[in-house]
Amino acid sequence: MDFDLSEEQRLLQDSVTRLMADRYGFEARKGYAAKPPGWSRELWTQYAELGLLGLAFDEKHGGSGGGAVETMIVMEAFGRGLALEPYVPTVVLGAGLIQAGGSAAQQNALLPAVAAGRLLLAFAHTERQSRYALNDIVTTAKRDGAGWLLNGQKAVVLHGDSADKLLVTARVAGGQRERDGVGLFLVDADAGGVSRRGSVMNDGHRAAEITFSSVKLGADAAVGEAGAALPLIEAVVDRAIAALAAEAVGCMATILDTTVDYLKTRTQFGTTIGKFQVLQHRAVDMMVAMEAARSMTMYATMMLDDPDPSERARAVAAAKLQLGRSAKYVGQQAIQLHGGIGMTMEYKVGHYFKRVTAIDLQFGDAAHYQKRLAALGGLYAAAG
């Protein structure tokens, strides 16, 4: 595999990195979080002007025809800045589902609006009992004439409180955990029967508890084939996991840089503590852990378009496993090396550690993906 960036990709990397450095200082981030909707709409507009919101869309939908590598580049820069905007819920998950499984009418209506920054999406899939299983669904969509009647509850819908439209998983047939019978539906967030309760998560991002009570949907609300949407959902969630892994790498890079700077300036016993060899070794171990996560993230990103779903699943599982392990180690070492200041709300290291911890838990933690990778036969299938 060739992991070198093209000239266009390097230019993208430079522009997004500069934007984050200029607009996303730690104090500026606290200001964005304190105002409704918990992130910067001004920056969201700037993302649209830079083409970041339509990066992976076809040109006919207002995009630039990029792919997973371009998304990885953007997400790593967002991780370095600890960005709060709903890029993954709207662009990677919501628009990704429409792009991969939506009808031509849905794509033409929604994707240009997302690319222009006019439309926010959220993926409503988690339920109280489902934990990490995408197929564990109690929410139902039943036929109602030519349309559908949606009933159920969704939990921890990322940025669901500010979304204009929701992509909702619901069971149209079969038992609670069956793979067949899963549907995906496009729902107006302000439709009758939809109620939302927003909250701030531990990492500063927002989420919502959403209830659907006899929500009437038109015949055109289904995304893809009703009852056969699970493979589509799994493929797009794998893309989201790879994007989140890239964000975590950016977070870990900032944690490492901040820690090394601290070691160079903090004095103890008449000298800077960075001169103590044991602390140098710990900093090197942090770098090794971060680079391991970066390597697996790049590998998973390159494997997203593999025609064999099992190969894609192996790569994503391995990346998520390594991410969880690396994030825990890097974050814990940073807190230890900073001492008491690392735990304060006024200092940024703890906030970055919160974010990588949240990313580790999203869609399944390291322990979950260790089991999943084992069930898949490891990163490389045995020759048969």
C-alpha positions, -999 to +999 in steps of 0.1 A: +000+000+000+011+035-008+006+058+022+021+089+007-002+119+003-008+134-031-001+171-036-038+179-033-041+160-001-011+178+014-027+211+005-059+200+022-039+189+053-021+223+054-053+243+050-073+224+077-044+224+101-040+262+097-077+267+103-077+247+135-045+265+147-061+299+140-096+293+152-095+265+177-074+275+206-084+260+240-100+292+252-119+297+219-132+261+222-146+269+257-164+298+242-179+278+214-191+251+239-208+277+261-231+291+234-260+273+217-259+249+200-226+239+218-204+244+188-196+272+163-221+278+134-197+304+121-170+278+117-194+253+102-201+279+075-163+282+070-160+245+067-186+246+039-168+274+021-135+254+022-153+224+007-149+202+038-186+193+042-188+179+007-153+165+005-164+129-003-195+138-024-197+136-062-193+170-080-229+169-091-239+170-054-216+199-046-186+179-036-151+174-048-150+136-053-127+128-024-127+097-003-118+081+030-082+094+029-094+130+026-118+124+055-089+110+076-069+141+069-097+164+081-105+143+111-069+142+124-068+180+122-101+182+140-086+160+167-056+183+171-080+212+176-105+192+197-133+204+174-169+203+186-188+206+153-210+177+142-188+166+113-191+128+119-228+128+126-237+150+096-211+143+070-197+108+076-227+090+091-258+109+079-247+120+045-227+088+042-259+067+045-277+088+020-247+087-004-243+049-002-280+038+000-303+067-007-324+071-038-314+096-065-341+119-053-328+117-017-292+123-028-301+153-050-322+169-023-299+163+007-263+161-003-259+196-018-276+211+013-251+193+035-222+204+014-234+240+016-237+238+054-275+243+053-285+209+066-275+190+097-281+152+100-278+127+129-278+089+130-303+076+156-294+040+162-284+032+198-311+020+222-310+014+259-305-023+256-285-025+224-250-016+237-227-020+207-250-043+185-262-024+154-288-052+149-304-050+184-334-029+176-368-025+194-379+006+176-405-004+150-417+009+116-450-006+106-468-001+073-494+026+074-511+027+040-484+036+015-462+050+043-449+040+077-457+045+114-426+049+136-425+041+173-396+038+197-368+055+216-332+062+207-304+070+232-272+091+229-279+104+194-248+124+187-257+160+180-293+149+177-306+180+195-294+203+167-300+181+136-326+190+110-332+154+099-326+121+115-315+088+100-334+063+122-330+025+124-362+006+130-373-030+127-399-037+100-398-074+105-382-102+125-370-105+161-351-080+182-316-091+173-322-107+138-300-093+110-329-093+085-358-070+089-338-038+097-349-006+080-334+029+078-357+059+076-353+096+070-373+116+096-377+154+100-365+163+134-395+186+140-421+161+127-452+155+148-445+128+174-408+134+176-395+147+210-358+154+218-340+160+251-304+173+246-275+170+270-237+176+271-215+146+273-184+142+293-161+151+264-180+184+256-199+171+226-237+170+226-262+142+224-299+137+226-325+112+238-352+110+211-387+095+213-408+086+183-445+083+191-466+073+161-446+094+137-461+093+103-436+088+074-441+089+037-434+061+013-402+078+003-388+079+038-370+046+036-333+048+028-323+017+007-344-014+008-367-015+039-358-046+059-323-051+043-305-020+055-281-036+080-252-042+055-254-006+044-254+006+080-224-016+090-204-003+060-210+034+068-204+028+106-170+013+096-162+045+078-172+065+109-150+044+131-120+050+108-128+087+108-130+087+146-098+068+149-081+096+128-096+122+152-082+102+181-047+102+165-049+140+163-059+142+199-030+119+210-005+140+189-016+171+208-014+153+241+021+141+233+033+176+221+018+193+252+034+167+275+069+170+259+067+208+262+058+205+299+087+182+305+110+208+289+098+236+311+088+221+345+117+223+370+123+200+399+155+193+419+172+222+402+166+211+366+139+205+340+122+171+346+127+163+309+163+156+316+155+126+337+160+095+315+131+076+329+106+104+319+122+105+285+115+068+281+079+073+290+075+101+265+090+078+238+066+050+248+037+075+244+050+083+209+052+046+199+017+040+211+004+070+191+022+059+160+008+024+163-027+039+164-018+061+134-005+031+114-037+010+121-059+040+113-042+045+079-045+007+072-082+007+081-088+038+060-072+022+029-093-010+035-127+007+036-133+002-001-122-034-001-148-055-020-147-082+007-167-069+037-149-093+060-115-078+051-129-043+058-143-055+091-110-071+102-091-039+094-116-017+112-117-040+143-079-040+145-077-002+143-104+002+170-086-022+192-053-005+188-069+029+192-084+020+225-052+006+239-031+035+227-055+062+238-056+048+273-018+046+276-011+080+261-038+097+282-028+081+314+009+088+310+002+124+301-019+129+333+008+112+354+037+133+339+018+165+344+009+157+380-021+175+396-024+201+368-033+174+343-066+168+361-078+204+362-106+217+340-085+248+332-058+227+315-063+211+281-047+177+285-075+163+306-101+174+280-082+156+252-081+125+274-118+127+278-123+129+241-101+099+232-119+079+260-153+088+244-140+078+210-128+044+224-163+037+237-182+049+206-195+019+185-175-005+208-145-003+231-112-021+228-124-052+246-154-055+223-132-053+192-107-077+206-135-103+207-148-092+173-113-095+157-109-130+173-142-141+160-132-129+125-101-150+126-076-122+133-063-094+111-053-118+083-075-147+074-057-181+076-049-196+043-072-224+035 
